[in-house]
Amino acid sequence: MTRAMKRATVATATLLGILSSFKFLTAEAARQTPATTIQQARRMLETNSDGKKLGNIDLTAVNHSWEVGLGQGIRAIVVSTNYGGGIAMFSPDGVMESSMTTGKAESVELFDLNGSGVSQILTDEVTEWGTGIVIKNFRLYALNGRGMKKVWTGLSYKVEAPWQPDQTKIKVQLLENFIRFDEAGTGHPGRMTYLTSTGTPGRFRKVEYVMTGLAVHELSGSEVKK
């Protein structure tokens, strides 16, 4: 091997060593990046955070946020913006462990339907809107490891006002459904009762649900209630 070839081999080995060290340091720095704390999340929501993100949640045009305790020291922040929102989960140490995007939440309710000691989150979310139509859905989210999983959804509200050129008066079509939770007792598990409109004023179809683990099951057949 000539002297020039030896110098090229040494230079190549040195370069490879530098690149390997750089990759290691980059990965190590990524692992050491401080996680977002709940105190930092609160400050982000208290100030104008347009263009910033809380995990996966875009904080542009925030309308509302709810900070809730789910039990066992676990907390969640539900964010609602003009265009959507999300849920961020925090450990008992106050460190954000996960985040997920959602629709535009207008209300939040907590209930431990599966008796796990950690409440699920029920939101009422705007999922579709436009000229002459608004659709909202109930969505139930449950703790799944370090994050949240959507385990059930049902129509909450739908209003349509289709415009026809030959109509002098717009006909509004409205559906409005309701949910109630009941604690376990007298030999019955915790229940979620879902009342859906039959299209006849004052008459609803009643369906009851129970939850085991992350699975939501229908408890009984539908029946019409006044």
Secondary structure, DSSP 8 states (H G I E B T S, - for coil): --HHHHHHHHHHHHHHHHHHHHHHHHHHHHHTS---BHHHHHHHHHS--TT-EETTEE-TTEEEEEEEEEETTEEEEEEEESS-EEEEEE-TTSBEEEEEEE-EEEEEEEE-TT-SSS-EEEEEEEEEEETTEEEEEEEEEEEETTEEEEEEEEEEEEEE----TT-SS---EEEE-EEEEE--BTTB--EEEEEEE-SSTT-EEEEEEEEETTEEEE-S--EEE-
